[in-house]
Amino acid sequence: MEEAPLLAEIPRLRRYARALVGDRAAADDLVQDTLERAWSRRHSWQDDRPLRPWLFSIMHNLRLDQLRRPGIAPQSLDERIPEPGTRPTQSDALELADLAAALYRLPEEQRAVILLVALEDMSYDAIAQTLAIPRGTVMSRLFRGREHLRRLMAPESGVTHLRVVP
């Protein structure tokens, strides 16, 4: 494995880690751990396989290890949420903040699949390979996650929305 293809994946790894973890410093630590593990195990990567799913697999497994460690709590909703690009209106920014908050209320396995589909534009097969789960499980988690997001984002879900008063 050469260094250049690995370095080319860093922006995608950082984007996914920030969306997954929610905290910039913790996300950067996760990316660093992922790159360190990938480099130390570069001999196990098969040249005929795409590099990105292999790296995301490593990141996913490291994240699961973090969540399983005793004494390490998942990030709370009060942590700083990554700021996606926004249109210039205030209501759009509020809707994006509501969406980001709702994403962090999803179970980790649903959030990971939604982020890999929506943020990284990965195929179901690549996600299945990355998360080491069957393709059908990917589709099921994506469906359940989207439905959960719809319920969380619905006005009757208790989320307060600001209205424009004429």
N, C-alpha and C positions, 0 to 999 in steps of 0.2 A: 504494500500500500504506500502510495506517495503522500506527501504532506499536503500538496495543493488541493486535491479533491476534499480532503478532510477540512481544511481551512475554509473552503468555499461553502460548506454547510453550516458554518457558525451562525450566520444571521437567522437562518430558519430554526436552528436549535434554540437560539436566544428568544426568538419570538414565541415559539411554542412553550418554552419553559416559563416565560413571564406570564403567559395566559394560563398555564396550568397551576403555577404556584401562587401567583398574585403579588409576590414581593420581589422587587428588583434584585436585591442583594442575594436572597435565597435562590432566585432563578439563575443568577450568574454563577453561584456556587454549584448548582446542578449542572449547568453547561460545562463548567470546568471539570467536575467529576466525570461527566460523560466523555469528554475529550481525553482525559487522562486514562480512563478505562479502555476506550477505543484504541488509543495509541499503544497501551501496554499489551493489548490482545489483538493487535493488527494481524498477527499470523493466523488467527482463527477466521478472519473475514475471507470469503470466497470471492474472487475477482469477477465471477460471472453473475453475482447478485448485485442489485443496486445498493449503493452506500447509504442513502438516506434512511430507508427502513431499518437497517442494521443499527445506525446511530440512534434512531428514535426508540428502538427496542432497548438499547442500553440505558437511555434516559428514563424510559418507562420503568424498567426494573430498579434503577436507582431511586426513583420517586417512591415506588412501592416499599423499598427498604427503609426510606425515610419515614414513611407513614407507619410502618410496623415497629420502628424503634421505640422502646419505652422511654417516656419522658419527653418525646418530641411530639408536640401537638400540631395538627394541621393549621394552616394559616387561617386566622379569623377573618370575618367579613369586614372588620374595621381597618384592615391593612390597606395600603394604597393599591388601587386597582390600576392595571396598565391602561394607558390612555390611547385608544385607537384613534385613527384619523376621524375628524368630525366635520360635518357641514357647519357653516357659520351661524346657525340659529341656536338659540338657547334651548328650545324644546328638544332639538336633536341631541344635544349634549346630555340632557336629562334622560332621554330614552336610552342612549348608549350606557349611561351610568346604571340605569335600572337593569339593562341586559347583562352588564358585567356582574352586578350584584346577584342576579338570578343564576348566572353561570356558576358562581361560587357556592350556590345553595344546592346544586346538583350533586349526586353521588360522584365520587372520583372517577369510577369506570365509565359513567355516561359522559361526564365532562371531557375526559380524554378522547373519546371517540368523536364527539361533536367538534372539538378543537382540531383534531387531525383532518376531519372532513372539511370543515368550514375555513379554518385558518391555513392549513397546509395543503389543502386540495389533494389529499391522498386518496387512492382507490380503496375499495373495501378489501381487496386482496392484500394490498400493502399494509393497511391497518391491521388486518388479521395477523400478518407476519410480524409486524412491529410489536403488537401486544400479546402475541403467542396465544391467540384465541381463534376459534373457528369463524369463518366468514359469516355464518348465520348469526352468531353471537354479536358480531359487529353491527349487523343490520338491526338486530333486536335492541341493542343498547342505543343505537342512533335513534330509532323510532321512539323508544321510551324516554330518552333524553329530550328529544324535540317536544314530545307531548308534555313532559314535566315543565319545560321552559314556557310553553304556551299557557299552561295553568298559572305559572308564577307571574307571567307578564300580563295576564288578563286583568282588567280593571276591578273585577270583583275579588281578586286575590288579596286585597288589602294593601296593595302598593299605592301610595299616594302619588297622584299625578297633578301637576300644576296645570291650570287652565288659563287660556288667554281671555281676559275680561274686556269686552268692547267699551 
